[in-house]
Amino acid sequence: MTDNHNQSRRETVTRVIGAMHDQMGDSSTTLNKLAKIAMYSPFHFDRMFRSVTGVPPRQFLAALRLDRAKEYLATSDLPITEIGQRVGYSSFGTFSTRFAKLVGISPQKFRQHMDVCKERVQKHYTKEEKAVRSPAPPAGISGRVEAPDGFDGLICIGLFSKPIPMGAPKTCTMVFRSGSFWLPPVPDGTYYLMAAAFTWDEPLMEYFLPRNNLRGKAAGAVRVKDGQAFGDTRIFLRPPKVYDPPVLVSLPLLITRFLDEAERLSDSGNRQEVIGTI
């Protein structure tokens, strides 16, 4: 496939994503409507969209809707029922359930969670800098993450059951520089390894609405069979692209859980487990 053809596909997908943003509140948006914007048949449009973004168009649209909902919750005093309607949900119950499932926390609690501070992360970083490094255990998933030169901050790495960072990851960890990482063992299955990174001077809002931060994912799926991981587990962090699926999972919630568990394990002397907690 030529570079010109690839560029044309990316431009078409970018145009459709722009239409998704414009039609956010239209609950009747269908695959057929999106395919017409792209001027493809529904079948070929679906294949092309997946090849560029890694996810189906309807799943991408659902992620955009919830990402917009996160923005309203974080930056406005709008009632939650109205927010659901603005992003295409006619039923409050459906909106609230979907939000909780894919973000990891209810809309009400997401709004209340806005007081999370980066101070705790930096204290953990200081403690980790002084700790003696332990080799990763043979079981679990080992990988490597590469950040741009000069990066200084926090890298969240998660293992997800779908190729989009939504819902609670099967397991996750937190590192502070390029290099190796380790995740605890997970049940046999097919997973997707993704990361989001934040510099220390990143605005707190970026943690709640990660849109400009570095991110990356391993090429292809990671398959776990009989406790062994197969596939590429390298992650190269880069700036966001317009056709990247939104990061739906509530990172402050995951970071808080990670730190709670890391501190518990550290206090109990289980230093080995801390490197890949939750």
N, C-alpha and C positions, 0 to 999 in steps of 0.2 A: 504494500500500500504506500503511495507516494506521500511526501510531506505535505504537498498541496491538498491532497484528499483529506489527510488527517486534520489539517488546519480548517478546511471547509466544514468537517464534522464538528469540530470544537466550536466554530462560530455559530453553527446551527443550534447546538445544544445551549450555548450562551444566550442566544436569542430566545429560546424556549424558557430558560430559567428566568429571564427578564419578564416574560409573560406570566410565569408562575407568581412572581413577586407582585405584579400588577393585579392579578386575579385572586389574591390570597383569600378574600372573603367569600368567593364564589364556591359554594359547596357542590355545585353541579359540574365542576371541571372534570373531564374524563380523559382517558387515554386518546380517544378519537379526536377530541378538541385540541389536545397538545400536538398530536400527529399532523393535524391540518396546519398548525402554525409552522411546523417544520417542513411542511409540504412533502411528507413521506406517508406511506401506508402505516397503519398502526403497528403491524408486525415489524417492518423494517425500522420504524422510529424507535420502538422499544429496544431492538438490538443495538442500534447506533447509540442511544442514550446510555445504555449499560456499558458499552465499550469505552465511552468517554468518562463517565462518572463512577462506574463500578457498581451502581445500584439501579433498580427499575425506576422509571419516571414517577409513578404514583408514590413510591416510598420516598423519593427525593422531595416531592411536593409536601407530603405529610411531615417530613423533617423541617422543611422551610416554615410550615405553619406553626409548629411548636417552637421553633427558634424565634419567630416573631412574637409568639405568646410570651416567651421568656423576656423579650425586650419590653413588652408592655408591663409585665409584672415588676420588672426591675426599675423602670423609669417613669411609671405613671401611677395614679391612684384610681384607675378605672376599675369598676367592679369586675370580678373574675368571670361572671356570666357574660358580660359585654365583651371581654377579651376573647372568650371562646367564640362568640359570634363573629367578631372581627377577623378571626383566622379560619372561618369556614365551618364551624361546628354549631349546628342548630340545637344540640342537646348539651346541657351543662354536664350531665353525668358522663356522657361519652368523652367530652373534652377532658374532664378531670381524670377519668380512668386512663385515657391514652397518655396524658401528660405524665401522670405518676409512673406508668409502665416504662415509658421511653426516656424520661428525664431522671427517674429514680427517686422522685420526691413529689408530693402533691403541689398544685399551684399555690395553695395557701402557705404551705411550709417553705416553698421556694422563696416567696416574698419575705417571710419571717427570717430566712437564713442569710439575708443580705449583710448581717453584721460580722460575717466571718472575716478574719484579718490574716494578712500574710506574715505577721509577726511570729506566729506559731511555727510556720514552715521554716522561717529563717533560724529559729532556735534549734529545730531538728537538724537543719543543715550544719549548724555550728557543732552540734554534738557528733554528727556523722563524720565530720572532717577530722575529729580527734580520735575516732574509733579505729581499732585494728581491723583491717579488711580480712574477711574470711572467704575462702574459695566457695563457689556455688556447689551445692550438693549434686550428686549424679542424677537424681530424679528431678522432674520439673522441666521447664522450658528456659533454655539459655539463649541469649541473643546479644546484639550489639546495636547501640543507637549512636548516630553521628549527627552532631549539631554543627552549625557554621562556626568558623574560627572566631574566637573571642566571645562566644556565648557564655553568659553568666546568669544562672537562674535555676528554674525548676522544670523537670521533664516528667510528665505523667505518662505511664505506659500501661495499656490495658489490653486484655484478650477478650474479644467480643464474638458472639455467635453469629452476627451478621456483618456485612462489609460496610457498616456505618456505625459511628460511635454513639449508640443510643442504648438506654436501659443500663442496668448494672452489669459491669464486665464480669466474666467468669473469675477473673483474678486480675490484680493490678499491682504496680509498684511505682516507686518514685525515686528518681536519681537526679544528680545535679551537674552532670557533665557528660561529654561523649565517652563511650566505653561500653563495657559489658553490663548486662543486667540479668536477673534471674527471676522467674515466676514459679510459684509452687505447682505441684502436679494438679492436673484437671482430668475429669472423665474423658474417655475416648470420644472423639468427635472431630468436626471441622470448625476451625476458628479463624479469626482475623486479628492480626496484631497491629495496634495503632498507638500513636503517641501525640501528645499536645505539650508544647513547651512555652514557658513564660519567663521573661527576663525579670530581674528583681525590681526594675523601675516600671514594670507594666502596671497600668491603672487597675485598681481592684475590680472595676466593672468588667474588664476583659476576662476575668476568671468566670464570671457569671454568663457573659455573652462572648465566648471566644470566637472572634471573627478575624482578627488581624495577627494572631499569634502564629508562631511556627508550628507546623504539624507534619505528620508523615505516617506511612504504613508500610508494612512488609509486602513485598511483591507476592501476590497470590495468597492462597490459603495455607494455614498451618494445620496439618492433620496429626492428631494424637491417636496412636494405636498401641495397646498394651503398655501404656505409660510412656512411650517414646514419641518425641515430636519429630515430624518430617516436614520439610519445607524451609523456605528462606526466612530467617528470623532477624534479618538486618533491617533497621529503620533509618532512613535518611531524612532529617528534618529540613523543611523548606517553607518559604512564605506561602500563604493561602492562594488558591486559584478560584476563579468564579464558579467553576463546576465542581468544586469540592463539596460533598455533603456537609450540612451543618453538624457541629459537635453538640449533640443534644444532652448527653449525660451531664448531670450537675457536678462539675469538677470540685467546687468547694465542699460539697457533701462527701465526695469520695476522699478528698484530701483530709477532711476531718476524721473520717473513719479510719483511714490509713494511719494517721498520727495517733489516734486513740489506741489502735492495736499495736503499733510499733512501740509506743511508750509502755504498754502493758507487757509486751514480750521482753523489752529491754530491762524493765524493772525486775522481771522474773529470771533474768540471766540468759534468755534464749536468743542470743545475738545472731545465731545462724538464720533464724526464721525472720528476723527483722528485715533482711534485704529483699524479701519478696512477700510482704504481708498482704492480707486480704486477697 
